[in-house]
Amino acid sequence: MNFRKLVGVLPLLFATSVWAAAPFVIKDIRVEGIQRTEAGTVFSYLPVKVGDTLDDARVTASLHSLFATGFFKDVKLLNEDGVLVVQVLERPTIASVEINGVKDFPKDQLRDNLKAVGLAEGRIFDKAALDKSEHELKRQYVARGKYAVAVVTTVKELERNRVSVSFDVIEGKASKIRLINIVGNQAYSEDDILDVMKLTTPGLFTWFTNNDQYSKQKLAADLEGVRSLYLNSGYMDFAIDSTQVSISPDKKDIYITLNFTEGEKYSVSDVKVVTAKGGITAEEARKLIPIQAGDVFSREVLMQASSKISERLGEDGYAFANVNPVPEIDKEKHQVAFTYMIDPMQRAYVRRINVSGNDKTRDEVIRREFRQMEGGWFATSKIKASKLRIDRLGFFSGVNIETQPVAGTTDQLDLNLAIDEKATGNFQAGAGFSDNEGLTFMGGVTQSNLFGTGNYLSTQINTSKVNQVYSISYTNPYYTDDGISRGFDLYNRKSNATTISVSQYKSDTFGGGVRYG
């Protein structure tokens, strides 16, 4: 007769083994209770093997390791005459996830969000992931100002150790901003400050703009706008001390209080320029700084000057230049002096131009628009011109060029061009009727990026009982490498006035031409 000794059980908190047994040498290991999990998977997570002595420390380590997989709801270790028996109770898998009552969001978007927190069909069910999922659903609605949202979660057990999960969402109405209270403003009136904020109380057009619906992101953007208002008007010490957002007990109304410290208004007492060797002279840099002694301090003007100097240096290949306006503040006189510290660093050249996102358009169609060449010195104007030319192709809805320093070097960078392609074909059709010509049909197909080559093709048909016109036009914008285009035009026009008894006139004309440009 075989007797089993309970060696170890680790409950939900799996702090320590609740049973201490005499250590024994493991003769064999057997796994019981698995349905989906392979025995080999259990063995791979067990920190013991045949021949090891199983003591309390190894029992605890084994239970910790198996529970940490997340596969099991319960684990027991038994000693059966020297055979270590691992008894497991697997967690159920999720057979389906249903989201009901959702109108404000695409369900696929919500499913992706739930998947990101661990809840999706085919995954192992975990109560913690369920709680996170419910919280994530509510968070999505709260971000849109719907604080009254309610989510009812139901978990139904199914056969074969599976569960179905359903979320019933009661969206409710969006909470409205009833009051925005501003404390501490003197230089600007409350109306002036509210004018730079998008968030507002309900008005004539807020049903369309939704600007009366609070969100943390909207408020953060508005506060940055208020900060810019003050910092661009001389108030260097301006600070937002606190923001309080409260909601009514019925979760319908939002009240916002903003507490400011404006500080004193500062003027510029002096502007100096210090440059490192090479790149740009102090005199040339000073001409790019539109700030004079006596001007009211403006963060925007200050940073615009830094950008102009950086762009100027970028023209000569100094892509990594540092331009830093260092302030010297006199709080008693409420003045500030700036010293622009300019270090052009090392000249850089473009090692490689990488293009991504062009699933249809051929690489050469894009690359031939670049004014910045691989192996050439970096130049900001050439990069801007390249972006403009690629935009003007009309093949893309988005064009973005970013610079990336080459690891391990101080004078090389890559240009990464990311594009979003859009439809470049167009189909038109129409019909009409007149007493003389009867039914008239018009149609045409245009493709401005034929097979991704950048070539243009257009066909047009206009036909009636009296007149028929057929035409085709083709253009290769880069017939030569330096951008000379060549195009062909062919047409066929037919007229037959005898069909309406007007005259005996008939014509059938073919024509064409070749274009260069």
Secondary structure, DSSP 8 states (H G I E B T S, - for coil): ---EEEEEE--TT--S-S-----EE--EEEEES-SSS-HHHHHHH-S--TT-EE-HHHHHHHHHHHHHTS-EEEEEEEEETTEEEEEEEE--EEEEEEEES--SS-HHHHHHHHHHTT--TTSB--HHHHHHHHHHHHHHHHTTT-TT-EEEEEEEEETTTEEEEEEEEE-----EEEEEEEES--SS-HHHHHHT-S---S-SSHHHH-TTB--HHHHHHHHHHHHHHHHTTT-TT-EEEEEEEEE-TTS-EEEEEEEEE-----EEEEEEEEE-SSS--HHHHHHT----TT-B--HHHHHHHHHHHHHHHHHTT-TT-EEEEEEEEETTTTEEEEEEEEE-----EEEEEEEES-SSS-HHHHHTT-SS-TTSB--HHHHHHHHHHHHHTS-EEEEEEEEEE-TT-SSEEEEEEEEEE---EEEEEEEEEETTTEEEEEEEEEESSGGGS--EEEEEEEE-SSEEEEEEEEEETTSSTTS--EEEEEEEEEEEGGGGTS-S-EEEEEEEEEEE-
